[in-house]
Each structure stands twice: as C-alpha cells, then as structure tokens.
Amino acid sequence: MIYGVSGILTWKGDGFVVVEAGGVGFKLFVSAHTMGALPAMEAGGEVRLFSHLHVKEDALDLYGFITQKEMDFFELLISVSGVGPKSALAILDIGSLDELSASIQENRPDLLTRASGIGRKTAERVILELKSKVKSAASGAVVEKMQTDADLVEALVSLGYRREEARSALGKIEGEVTGAEERLKAALKIVSGK
C-alpha cells in the first residue's frame, strides 16, 4: 500500500494532480477540498499527500488527500457496498468532514444525494452503514447550515456562477455571518471581487 506521496506538484488537472517524486510522476485523484489546499501550480511547490491505492482488475488508481482524516473518511465511504472511489470523492466534494458526519448522524440522505452519481438508495445505505462509525458535535446546527449553504449554492448557480466558485465563496465567509440573506450578500461580494 502506498500511504503517502511527497514531492513537487507538477500538474493540476480536472479532479487530479501529478506529484513528481524520485523522478516518477504520480497521478492522484483528489477532492475539491484537497485541490483547493494545494499550492498554486506555477510555484511548483512541495506537497505531501496521504494516499489510498485502489486496485481494480484493469487499473491501479491513487487517490490523494491533504489530511489523514479526509483519507480515513474516504476509506469509510468506499467500505459501503455500492460506493466506489469516484462516488466517495463526489461525496467529499459536497461539504466538510464535519458536515458529512452530521448529515449521516441526522439521517439526511437528501443532503448526500447532492453528490454527483449518488442516488437516494446509495445515500440511505451510506447512512445505515456509517451512522455508528462517525461522530459529529452539534450535528443539528451543522446540518441546518449545510442545508442553507446548499440552497445558496443553487442560488449562485442560477445567477450564472460556477458551482465550485459558489462553494469556494461560501467557504470563505466568516463564521459570525449567519442567516441566509447575509451569507448570500457576503458570497456575492466574494464571487464578484468587490
């Protein structure tokens, strides 16, 4: 098992990065959270990623994570019947680990189905199999915020902003800004650059 890859970030693609280590370029599929945490491509900066090697009949795929907690959550997700690595990355893209844990604790498959390729039955299976394995403090409040942010992402998308751009803007809003209207105003300022 390849537990981690350290080296120079040489390429950022759509959902993957290439890290050169010891003269070999490793392609690692990554979540949006990990992608956002990596240094700018131009810098050619040093990176260290935790990794999961997924073995299939016709391929060996590496998945990279900025933290061990993210990798552990990914491995929990792929332990669920019917959830493959690409689906697990899609689930990781819809919220923070605390938000995902809260969604599972609060039995909210509707929040998990926002991930690309995740239907209601799969979301319910994730909740059933992982409810006893994940913990979340104040899960009710976290789920409420997650629901509001999901609605705000949809509002920003309907205004013509990209989904990733909308999620990124919501992630940059300071914690003391509460309420849907105030968060929408703050997100619009961020995405418009004002």
C-alpha positions as CSV (number, residue, x, y, z in Angstrom):
1,M,0.0,0.0,0.0
2,I,1.3,3.5,-0.8
3,Y,0.5,5.5,2.3
4,G,1.7,8.9,1.1
5,V,3.4,10.8,-1.7
6,S,5.7,13.7,-1.2
7,G,7.3,15.7,-4.0
8,I,6.9,18.6,-6.4
9,L,3.4,19.4,-7.6
10,T,3.8,19.5,-11.4
11,W,0.3,19.5,-12.7
12,K,-3.3,20.2,-11.6
13,G,-5.9,18.7,-13.8
14,D,-9.7,18.3,-13.6
15,G,-10.0,16.3,-10.4
16,F,-6.4,15.1,-10.3
17,V,-2.9,16.3,-9.6
18,V,0.5,15.0,-10.6
19,V,3.2,14.9,-8.0
20,E,6.8,14.1,-9.1
21,A,8.7,12.1,-6.5
22,G,12.1,10.5,-7.2
23,G,11.8,11.1,-10.9
24,V,8.4,9.5,-11.2
25,G,5.1,11.4,-11.7
26,F,2.3,10.1,-9.7
27,K,-1.3,10.9,-10.8
28,L,-3.5,11.2,-7.8
29,F,-7.3,11.8,-8.0
30,V,-8.3,14.4,-5.3
31,S,-11.3,16.0,-3.8
32,A,-12.1,19.7,-4.4
33,H,-11.1,20.4,-0.7
34,T,-7.6,18.8,-1.3
35,M,-7.3,20.6,-4.7
36,G,-8.0,24.0,-3.0
37,A,-5.5,23.4,-0.3
38,L,-2.6,22.7,-2.7
39,P,-0.2,25.4,-3.6
40,A,-0.5,27.3,-6.9
41,M,0.6,25.3,-9.9
42,E,3.1,27.9,-11.0
43,A,5.1,27.7,-7.8
44,G,5.9,24.1,-8.4
45,G,5.7,23.8,-4.6
46,E,6.4,20.8,-2.4
47,V,3.4,18.8,-1.5
48,R,2.7,15.9,0.8
49,L,-0.5,13.9,0.3
50,F,-1.8,10.9,2.1
51,S,-2.9,8.3,-0.4
52,H,-5.1,5.4,-1.0
53,L,-4.2,2.8,-3.7
54,H,-7.3,1.4,-5.2
55,V,-6.7,-1.9,-7.1
56,K,-9.1,-2.8,-9.9
57,E,-8.9,-5.6,-12.4
58,D,-7.7,-3.3,-15.1
59,A,-6.1,-0.4,-13.2
60,L,-4.2,0.8,-10.1
61,D,-5.6,4.2,-9.1
62,L,-4.1,6.5,-6.5
63,Y,-6.3,8.9,-4.5
64,G,-4.7,11.8,-2.6
65,F,-5.8,13.6,0.5
66,I,-4.4,16.7,2.3
67,T,-5.2,15.2,5.7
68,Q,-5.3,11.7,7.2
69,K,-8.8,12.4,8.5
70,E,-10.0,13.0,4.9
71,M,-8.4,9.8,3.8
72,D,-9.9,7.9,6.7
73,F,-13.4,9.2,5.8
74,F,-12.8,8.3,2.1
75,E,-11.9,4.7,3.2
76,L,-15.1,4.6,5.3
77,L,-17.2,5.7,2.3
78,I,-15.7,3.1,0.0
79,S,-16.3,0.4,2.5
80,V,-20.1,0.9,1.9
81,S,-21.5,-1.5,-0.7
82,G,-22.1,0.3,-4.0
83,V,-19.8,3.3,-3.2
84,G,-16.7,3.3,-5.4
85,P,-13.8,5.7,-5.1
86,K,-15.2,8.2,-7.7
87,S,-18.5,8.3,-5.8
88,A,-16.7,8.8,-2.5
89,L,-14.8,11.7,-3.9
90,A,-18.1,13.2,-5.1
91,I,-19.5,12.9,-1.6
92,L,-16.3,14.6,-0.1
93,D,-16.9,17.5,-2.5
94,I,-20.3,18.4,-1.1
95,G,-19.1,19.5,2.3
96,S,-16.6,19.4,5.1
97,L,-16.0,16.2,7.0
98,D,-18.0,17.6,10.0
99,E,-20.9,18.4,7.7
100,L,-20.8,15.0,6.1
101,S,-20.7,13.3,9.5
102,A,-23.6,15.5,10.7
103,S,-25.6,14.5,7.6
104,I,-25.1,10.9,8.4
105,Q,-25.9,11.4,12.1
106,E,-29.0,13.3,11.4
107,N,-30.2,10.7,8.8
108,R,-30.3,13.2,5.9
109,P,-29.9,11.3,2.6
110,D,-31.3,14.3,0.8
111,L,-28.0,16.1,1.6
112,L,-25.8,13.2,0.4
113,T,-27.7,12.9,-2.9
114,R,-26.3,16.3,-3.9
115,A,-23.1,14.4,-4.7
116,S,-22.8,13.5,-8.4
117,G,-23.8,9.9,-9.0
118,I,-25.3,9.3,-5.6
119,G,-28.9,8.3,-5.6
120,R,-31.3,8.0,-2.6
121,K,-30.8,4.3,-2.1
122,T,-27.0,4.7,-2.0
123,A,-27.3,7.7,0.3
124,E,-29.5,5.7,2.7
125,R,-27.1,2.7,2.6
126,V,-24.2,5.1,3.5
127,I,-26.2,6.4,6.4
128,L,-27.2,2.9,7.6
129,E,-23.7,1.5,7.4
130,L,-21.7,4.5,8.7
131,K,-24.1,6.0,11.4
132,S,-22.3,4.2,14.2
133,K,-18.8,4.9,12.8
134,V,-18.9,8.7,12.5
135,K,-19.3,11.3,15.2
136,S,-20.4,15.0,14.9
137,A,-20.8,17.5,17.7
138,A,-23.9,19.7,17.3
139,S,-25.0,17.8,14.2
140,G,-28.4,19.5,14.1
141,A,-26.9,23.0,13.7
142,V,-24.3,21.8,11.2
143,V,-26.9,20.1,9.0
144,E,-29.1,23.3,9.1
145,K,-26.1,25.4,8.0
146,M,-25.3,22.8,5.3
147,Q,-28.9,22.9,4.0
148,T,-28.8,26.7,3.9
149,D,-25.4,26.7,2.1
150,A,-26.7,24.1,-0.4
151,D,-29.6,26.4,-1.2
152,L,-27.2,29.4,-1.5
153,V,-25.0,27.4,-3.9
154,E,-28.1,26.8,-6.1
155,A,-29.0,30.5,-6.0
156,L,-25.5,31.5,-7.0
157,V,-25.5,28.9,-9.8
158,S,-28.8,30.2,-11.1
159,L,-27.2,33.7,-11.2
160,G,-24.5,32.3,-13.6
161,Y,-21.7,31.4,-11.2
162,R,-19.9,28.0,-11.4
163,R,-20.8,25.5,-8.6
164,E,-17.1,25.3,-7.5
165,E,-16.9,29.1,-7.4
166,A,-20.0,29.3,-5.3
167,R,-18.9,26.6,-2.8
168,S,-15.5,28.3,-2.5
169,A,-17.1,31.7,-1.8
170,L,-19.3,30.2,0.9
171,G,-16.3,28.6,2.5
172,K,-14.6,32.0,2.7
173,I,-17.4,33.7,4.6
174,E,-16.5,34.4,8.2
175,G,-18.3,32.3,10.9
176,E,-20.1,35.3,12.5
177,V,-22.1,35.9,9.3
178,T,-25.3,34.0,9.8
179,G,-28.6,33.9,8.2
180,A,-29.3,33.0,4.5
181,E,-29.6,36.6,3.3
182,E,-26.4,37.9,5.0
183,R,-24.5,34.8,3.7
184,L,-25.8,35.3,0.2
185,K,-24.7,39.0,0.2
186,A,-21.3,38.1,1.6
187,A,-20.9,35.3,-1.1
188,L,-21.9,37.7,-3.9
189,K,-19.2,40.2,-2.7
190,I,-16.6,37.4,-2.8
191,V,-17.5,36.0,-6.2
192,S,-17.8,39.4,-7.8
193,G,-14.5,40.5,-6.3
194,K,-15.9,43.6,-4.6
